[in-house]
Amino acid sequence: MATISAQNGTTNPPNATSVLMAVRVKNLEESIKIDQLKEALTEIFSEYGNVIDLVAKKNLKAKGQAFIVFEDTEAAERAIKEVQGFELFEKPMLLDYARTQSDATVQREGNPEEFESHKRRRLAEKERKQAHEAAEAQKKLKRPAASNAPESGPLRPIKASRGAGLKSSNPGAGAVVPEEYLPPNKILFVQNLPEDYDVDSLTSIFGRFEGFREVRLVPGRRGIAFVEYEAEAGAISAKENTAGMTLGEDNKFIKVVYQRQ
């Protein structure tokens, strides 16, 4: 193993003890396969204590980083001090304490209700961030009003587009957030449902989740429905557990998103 160099005074642990068990590793080589990366990280960090969870993902935003969850805070502290700057796949690792509790830590220390609540909060925060990022991206793509119009000459009438006469109350209507990234709320919009599914059929699926209120079908429209909960938490849990579910004889994949506000 190469020499491990510590960088003193660069890490400030957060206050929560359970957060101290999780170490965030950055500046990892992105070209390495996830399984190979996990194997190497496990071999390194298991020398400092019992590793109860190791999270490394290949999606774009999570690339180049991983989270190591130890059984105790002393192991996490030793790992940060001694592995700081250690080269893995020819890149020096940068270590710090994780800023939020890991799923493994909450599941280990709390009861099932606390674990489910933690997962719902994490999912809601993730979806809020995605919605914000999508909105920002749309704003960047939005072009300014016709500034390249000719200064003189007769103006040609603008061809009426489909839906003309329907005015948006939102002055920034050009920046429409894709429905997959809408922020969480207590009403779900369910699409691609089998035509023979009625209120009772959908209630048997969505009524299992906390705070269920009702299923509303749309008169004259088949294959879609709205599902309402008493609070955002119930809708989050239902969306997480039903998105991509297959229904009917044709095994149709349903689409579950939040209602556009």
C-alpha positions in Angstrom: 0.0 0.0 0.0 1.3 3.4 -0.9 2.2 5.9 1.8 -0.8 7.6 3.3 -0.4 11.3 3.9 -2.7 13.2 6.3 -3.8 16.8 5.8 -4.4 18.2 9.3 -7.0 20.8 10.1 -9.0 20.3 6.9 -11.9 18.4 8.4 -14.5 19.8 10.7 -16.9 17.0 11.9 -20.6 17.9 12.2 -22.3 17.7 15.6 -24.6 14.7 15.1 -23.0 11.5 16.4 -24.7 9.2 13.8 -23.4 11.5 11.0 -19.9 11.0 12.3 -20.0 7.4 11.3 -20.3 8.2 7.6 -17.3 9.3 5.6 -17.6 11.0 2.2 -14.8 10.2 -0.3 -14.3 12.5 -3.3 -11.9 12.8 -6.3 -12.3 9.1 -7.2 -11.3 7.9 -10.6 -14.6 8.0 -12.7 -13.5 5.5 -15.3 -13.3 2.6 -12.9 -16.2 0.2 -12.8 -18.4 0.5 -9.7 -17.8 -3.1 -8.5 -14.0 -2.7 -8.8 -14.2 0.6 -7.0 -16.2 -0.8 -4.2 -13.9 -3.7 -3.8 -10.9 -1.4 -3.5 -12.6 0.9 -1.1 -13.8 -1.9 1.1 -10.2 -3.3 1.3 -8.8 0.1 2.3 -11.4 1.2 4.8 -12.1 -2.1 6.5 -8.7 -1.8 8.1 -10.0 1.0 10.3 -13.2 -0.6 11.5 -16.3 -2.5 10.6 -17.9 -1.1 7.4 -21.7 -1.5 7.6 -22.4 0.2 4.3 -20.6 1.5 1.2 -22.4 3.6 -1.4 -20.9 4.4 -4.8 -23.1 5.1 -7.9 -22.4 5.6 -11.5 -24.9 8.4 -12.3 -23.4 11.6 -13.5 -23.9 13.7 -10.3 -22.6 10.9 -8.0 -19.6 10.0 -10.1 -16.2 10.4 -8.5 -17.4 10.0 -4.9 -18.5 7.4 -2.4 -19.8 7.1 1.1 -18.4 4.7 3.7 -20.5 4.1 6.8 -18.6 2.7 9.9 -20.0 1.0 13.0 -18.5 3.6 15.3 -17.3 7.2 15.2 -13.7 6.3 16.2 -13.2 4.2 13.0 -14.5 7.1 10.8 -12.2 9.6 12.5 -9.1 7.3 12.1 -10.0 6.7 8.4 -10.3 10.4 7.6 -7.0 11.2 9.4 -5.0 8.4 7.9 -6.5 7.9 4.4 -6.6 11.6 3.5 -4.6 12.1 0.3 -4.1 8.4 -0.2 -3.8 7.7 -3.9 -6.3 5.2 -5.4 -6.1 4.5 -9.1 -3.5 7.3 -9.3 -5.8 10.0 -7.8 -5.5 11.3 -4.3 -8.7 10.7 -2.3 -10.3 13.7 -0.4 -12.2 12.7 2.7 -14.6 14.5 5.0 -17.5 13.6 7.2 -20.9 13.1 5.5 -23.3 15.9 6.2 -26.4 13.8 6.4 -27.3 10.5 8.1 -26.9 7.4 6.0 -29.8 4.9 5.5 -27.7 2.2 7.1 -27.1 4.3 10.2 -30.7 5.3 10.7 -31.9 1.7 10.1 -29.4 0.4 12.6 -30.1 3.0 15.3 -33.8 3.8 14.9 -37.0 1.9 14.7 -38.9 1.1 11.4 -41.0 4.2 11.6 -38.0 6.5 12.0 -36.3 4.7 9.0 -39.3 5.2 6.8 -39.6 8.9 7.8 -35.9 9.4 7.0 -36.3 7.8 3.6 -39.3 10.0 2.8 -37.4 13.2 3.8 -34.4 12.2 1.8 -36.5 11.4 -1.3 -38.5 14.7 -1.0 -35.2 16.7 -0.7 -33.8 14.9 -3.7 -36.9 15.6 -5.8 -37.0 19.2 -4.7 -33.4 19.6 -5.9 -34.2 17.9 -9.2 -37.2 20.2 -9.7 -35.1 23.3 -8.9 -32.3 22.2 -11.3 -34.8 21.5 -14.1 -36.4 24.9 -13.6 -33.0 26.6 -13.7 -32.0 24.7 -16.9 -35.3 25.8 -18.6 -34.6 29.4 -17.7 -31.2 29.2 -19.3 -32.8 27.7 -22.5 -35.5 30.4 -22.6 -34.7 32.9 -25.2 -35.3 36.7 -24.7 -38.2 38.3 -26.4 -37.9 39.0 -30.1 -34.9 41.3 -30.1 -33.9 40.5 -33.6 -37.1 41.9 -35.2 -36.5 44.4 -38.0 -36.6 48.0 -37.0 -38.8 49.1 -39.9 -41.2 47.8 -42.4 -44.7 46.3 -42.1 -45.2 43.7 -39.4 -46.5 40.4 -40.6 -49.4 38.9 -38.6 -48.3 36.1 -36.4 -49.8 32.7 -37.2 -52.1 31.6 -34.4 -50.8 28.5 -32.8 -52.9 25.7 -31.5 -54.4 26.6 -28.2 -54.3 30.3 -29.0 -56.5 32.2 -26.6 -55.4 30.2 -23.6 -53.3 32.6 -21.6 -50.9 31.5 -18.8 -51.1 33.3 -15.5 -47.4 32.6 -15.1 -45.2 35.3 -16.8 -42.4 32.8 -17.0 -44.5 30.2 -18.7 -41.7 29.5 -21.2 -39.8 27.7 -18.5 -41.9 24.7 -18.0 -40.6 22.1 -15.6 -40.8 18.5 -17.0 -43.4 16.5 -15.1 -40.8 14.0 -13.9 -39.1 16.8 -11.9 -42.1 18.5 -10.4 -41.6 19.2 -6.7 -43.5 16.9 -4.2 -47.1 17.7 -3.2 -49.9 15.7 -1.8 -51.6 14.8 -5.2 -50.3 12.3 -7.6 -51.0 12.2 -11.4 -51.2 8.6 -12.6 -50.9 7.8 -16.3 -50.9 4.8 -18.7 -53.5 2.9 -16.6 -55.3 -0.1 -18.1 -58.7 1.0 -19.3 -60.6 -1.5 -17.0 -59.1 -0.1 -13.8 -61.7 1.7 -11.7 -61.7 3.6 -8.4 -61.8 0.4 -6.4 -58.9 -1.2 -8.3 -56.7 1.9 -7.8 -57.7 2.3 -4.2 -56.4 -1.2 -3.5 -53.0 -0.1 -4.8 -52.7 3.5 -3.5 -54.8 3.1 -0.4 -52.0 1.2 1.3 -50.0 4.3 1.9 -50.2 6.8 4.8 -52.8 9.5 4.7 -54.7 8.2 1.7 -57.8 10.2 0.9 -59.2 9.3 -2.5 -58.8 8.3 -6.1 -60.4 10.6 -8.7 -61.0 9.5 -12.3 -61.4 12.0 -15.1 -64.7 11.8 -16.9 -64.3 11.0 -20.6 -60.6 10.2 -20.2 -59.4 6.7 -19.7 -56.0 5.6 -18.5 -55.4 8.5 -16.1 -56.3 9.3 -12.5 -55.5 11.6 -9.6 -54.6 10.2 -6.2 -54.8 12.5 -3.2 -53.2 12.1 0.3 -53.6 14.1 3.5 -49.9 15.2 3.4 -46.9 15.3 1.1 -45.3 12.4 2.9 -47.9 9.9 1.9 -47.7 10.9 -1.8 -43.9 10.6 -1.7 -44.1 7.1 -0.3 -46.7 6.1 -2.8 -44.8 7.5 -5.8 -41.6 5.8 -4.7 -43.3 2.4 -4.4 -45.6 2.4 -7.4 -43.7 4.3 -10.2 -42.9 1.8 -12.9 -45.4 -0.8 -11.6 -47.0 -3.1 -14.3 -50.7 -3.5 -14.4 -53.3 -5.4 -16.4 -53.1 -8.3 -18.8 -50.7 -6.4 -21.0 -48.4 -5.6 -18.1 -48.5 -1.9 -18.9 -46.0 0.3 -17.0 -47.8 3.0 -15.2 -46.3 6.5 -14.8 -46.7 8.3 -11.5 -45.7 11.9 -11.1 -46.8 14.8 -8.8 -49.7 17.0 -10.0 -48.6 20.2 -11.6 -49.5 23.1 -9.3 
